Amino acid sequence: MVKPIADTVKLYASSAIEANDRAQVETASVGLFGILKMLKDPQVQKTLRFAQAFLEVSAQKKQQQQG
């Protein structure tokens, strides 16, 4: 059970490192139309849904700790 999780974490970590490297090299700015085009990408949509759900869960947990 631990191995699949470790492999997934390694995959995401290496992807994050590679993305950071690419972002550091890229000098072009991202405009409004570029962002709108990216929003059509299914992977971007999946990532945005994850981010939204993560923020909702984080807010709920923070509220439970305070209340």
DRENROTOR-346472 format. One record per atom (N, C-alpha, C): residue in one letter; x, z, y negated. Coordinates in steps of 0.05 Angstrom, whole numbers, padded with zeros to 5 digits, always signed. Example, Ala and Ser with C-alpha at 12.3 -4.5 7.8 and 13.67 -1.06 7.14 Angstrom:
a+00264+00156+00114
a+00246+00156+00090
a+00264+00156+00066
s+00257+00142+00045
s+00273+00143+00021
s+00258+00157-00001
***
This chain:
m+00016+00000+00024
m+00000+00000+00000
m+00017+00000-00025
v+00040+00014-00025
v+00057+00016-00048
v+00071-00011-00054
k+00079-00025-00033
k+00094-00050-00036
k+00079-00071-00052
p+00053-00076-00046
p+00039-00096-00063
p+00037-00088-00092
i+00034-00062-00097
i+00033-00053-00125
i+00060-00056-00138
a+00081-00049-00124
a+00108-00052-00135
a+00114-00081-00141
d+00106-00099-00123
d+00111-00128-00127
d+00095-00138-00152
t+00071-00128-00155
t+00055-00136-00178
t+00067-00126-00204
v+00077-00102-00204
v+00089-00090-00228
v+00115-00106-00234
k+00130-00113-00214
k+00155-00129-00219
k+00148-00156-00230
l+00127-00169-00220
l+00118-00195-00230
l+00111-00193-00260
y+00094-00173-00267
y+00086-00170-00294
y+00109-00163-00312
a+00128-00147-00303
a+00151-00139-00319
a+00169-00164-00324
s+00174-00179-00303
s+00190-00203-00307
s+00176-00224-00325
s+00150-00226-00323
s+00135-00243-00340
s+00136-00234-00369
a+00134-00208-00374
a+00136-00197-00401
a+00164-00202-00413
i+00184-00199-00397
i+00212-00204-00406
i+00215-00233-00414
e+00206-00251-00396
e+00208-00280-00401
e+00192-00288-00426
a+00168-00277-00429
a+00152-00283-00452
a+00165-00274-00478
n+00177-00250-00477
n+00192-00240-00500
n+00215-00258-00507
d+00230-00267-00487
d+00252-00285-00492
d+00243-00311-00505
r+00221-00322-00495
r+00210-00347-00507
r+00200-00342-00535
a+00187-00320-00540
a+00177-00314-00567
a+00199-00310-00587
q+00222-00300-00578
q+00245-00296-00596
q+00257-00323-00604
v+00256-00342-00585
v+00268-00368-00590
v+00250-00385-00608
e+00224-00383-00603
e+00204-00400-00617
e+00202-00391-00647
t+00205-00411-00665
t+00204-00405-00693
t+00178-00415-00707
a+00163-00432-00693
a+00139-00443-00705
a+00118-00422-00708
s+00103-00423-00730
s+00082-00404-00734
s+00057-00413-00719
v+00040-00394-00712
v+00015-00399-00698
v-00007-00399-00719
g-00020-00422-00722
g-00041-00424-00742
g-00069-00418-00730
l-00088-00419-00747
l-00116-00413-00739
l-00125-00432-00717
f-00120-00458-00720
f-00129-00477-00700
f-00114-00473-00674
g-00089-00465-00675
g-00074-00459-00651
g-00086-00436-00636
i-00094-00415-00651
i-00107-00392-00639
i-00134-00400-00626
l-00150-00416-00641
l-00175-00425-00630
l-00171-00441-00604
k-00150-00458-00603
k-00144-00473-00579
k-00137-00454-00556
m-00121-00434-00562
m-00113-00415-00542
m-00137-00399-00531
l-00157-00394-00547
l-00180-00379-00538
l-00196-00394-00516
k-00192-00419-00514
k-00206-00435-00493
k-00192-00432-00466
d-00167-00423-00466
d-00151-00420-00441
d-00163-00398-00424
p-00169-00404-00399
p-00181-00383-00381
p-00162-00359-00378
q-00136-00363-00377
q-00118-00340-00375
q-00119-00322-00399
v-00122-00334-00423
v-00124-00319-00447
v-00150-00303-00447
q-00172-00315-00437
q-00197-00301-00436
q-00195-00277-00416
k-00182-00281-00394
k-00179-00260-00374
k-00163-00237-00386
t-00142-00244-00401
t-00125-00223-00413
t-00141-00208-00435
l-00156-00223-00451
l-00172-00210-00472
l-00194-00191-00460
r-00206-00200-00438
r-00226-00183-00424
r-00212-00157-00414
f-00188-00160-00402
f-00174-00137-00393
f-00167-00118-00416
a-00157-00130-00438
a-00150-00113-00461
a-00174-00098-00472
q-00197-00112-00474
q-00221-00099-00483
q-00230-00077-00465
a-00230-00081-00439
a-00238-00061-00420
a-00218-00037-00421
f-00192-00043-00423
f-00172-00022-00425
f-00176-00005-00449
l-00182-00017-00472
l-00187-00002-00496
l-00212+00015-00494
e-00233+00004-00482
e-00258+00020-00478
e-00253+00044-00460
v-00239+00040-00438
v-00232+00062-00420
v-00215+00083-00434
s-00195+00074-00449
s-00178+00092-00464
s-00194+00109-00484
a-00213+00096-00498
a-00229+00110-00517
a-00247+00131-00504
q-00258+00123-00480
q-00275+00142-00466
q-00259+00166-00456
k-00235+00162-00446
k-00219+00184-00436
k-00210+00202-00459
k-00204+00190-00482
k-00196+00206-00505
k-00220+00222-00515
q-00243+00211-00514
q-00267+00225-00523
q-00273+00248-00504
q-00269+00244-00477
q-00274+00265-00458
q-00254+00288-00462
q-00230+00282-00469
q-00210+00303-00473
q-00216+00319-00498
q-00227+00307-00518
q-00233+00320-00543
q-00260+00336-00540
g-00278+00326-00524
g-00304+00338-00523
g-00306+00356-00501
***
